[in-house]
Amino acid sequence: MPVRLVFVCLIAALCCGCSPGGATLPAETSGTHTWSGPADGVPGLDSGTCYYVGKRFIIWAADTRGGGGGGHTGDATGVRGNGHISFVNAPTLTFSFQLPHGKPGTAVVDGTEYDLSESGLVLVKREGDKFVVKQLAKDLSGFDAQSANFSTYGRADPQIKAFFEGKP
């Protein structure tokens, strides 16, 4: 019986690559990460929410309620999806993205489109009644959003730290 089960699993795995258009590409790792720290901490560094799709699109937000999320689907053309992040005493921020296979893609955050060819890292914070959104040109090849300590990473990066601390 175990030999038959292994054989059936191998055949099924081989057949998945035989679909029209060839084998499918591996799925992007995605998720939402929320962290919190001291009440007098810096929002975005000591607390925040991040939604990510691999290293291709990361939206990192400050002063959140810890709510949000999103979803995506993938096929032979690429990955596309949308989501939202809930902020403290503020409207919900919405976003969407298109990530074609082999190409950088685009994201729309709070109604503005961003070209992800330089980087998929997008930072968000509130200033008064408005969202402030900044795309940073960062090499994310060594970054793993799934297991990252965002507070440590953000404090170690001068651009991220300056954005969330409100410095130009």
C-alpha positions, -999 to 999 in steps of 0.1 A, spaced: 0 0 0 27 26 8 45 19 -25 12 25 -44 6 58 -25 41 70 -33 36 60 -70 3 79 -72 18 110 -56 47 110 -81 23 107 -111 2 135 -97 32 157 -92 44 150 -128 10 157 -143 8 192 -126 37 202 -148 19 189 -179 -9 215 -180 -11 239 -210 15 266 -207 39 243 -188 47 240 -152 34 266 -128 58 288 -110 61 284 -72 36 304 -51 47 336 -35 50 335 3 26 361 17 10 372 49 4 400 74 27 407 103 17 429 132 39 439 161 36 462 191 58 478 217 58 504 244 29 530 243 54 558 240 73 541 211 76 553 176 47 541 154 61 521 125 92 511 143 79 500 177 44 490 164 29 485 130 14 462 104 30 448 73 14 430 44 38 412 20 40 391 -11 74 376 -11 101 402 -16 82 418 -45 56 439 -26 59 449 11 35 476 25 47 487 60 24 509 80 25 528 113 -2 537 138 -24 507 129 -51 490 149 -35 457 142 -61 449 116 -58 444 80 -49 417 55 -54 408 19 -54 381 -6 -39 372 -39 -42 347 -67 -17 335 -91 -17 319 -125 6 316 -156 6 353 -160 15 364 -125 2 373 -91 -25 399 -84 -44 408 -53 -56 435 -29 -59 442 7 -64 468 35 -48 481 66 -69 495 95 -55 526 113 -61 541 147 -89 567 145 -85 569 107 -100 555 75 -89 521 63 -61 522 37 -67 501 6 -41 487 -18 -39 464 -48 -11 449 -69 -2 432 -102 30 412 -102 36 396 -136 60 367 -136 95 379 -145 85 416 -143 84 440 -114 47 450 -115 27 478 -100 8 486 -68 -20 510 -61 -19 524 -26 -45 549 -14 -54 556 -51 -19 563 -63 -1 538 -86 36 529 -79 60 512 -103 77 484 -84 107 482 -108 131 497 -83 117 482 -51 85 468 -38 89 485 -3 61 510 4 59 528 38 27 544 51 19 567 80 -7 592 90 -2 630 92 -33 647 102 -62 636 79 -39 622 52 -19 591 45 18 598 37 31 571 14 67 567 4 83 541 -18 119 533 -10 144 520 -35 158 491 -14 174 458 -23 151 433 -6 170 402 -17 182 395 19 149 405 36 125 379 48 92 395 58 79 362 71 104 361 100 117 397 102 119 418 133 105 450 118 115 472 148 152 461 146 153 463 108 136 497 107 158 512 133 189 500 115 179 515 81 183 553 81 156 559 55 130 538 72 139 552 106 137 588 93 103 583 76 87 569 108 103 594 131 91 623 109 125 635 99 131 647 63 
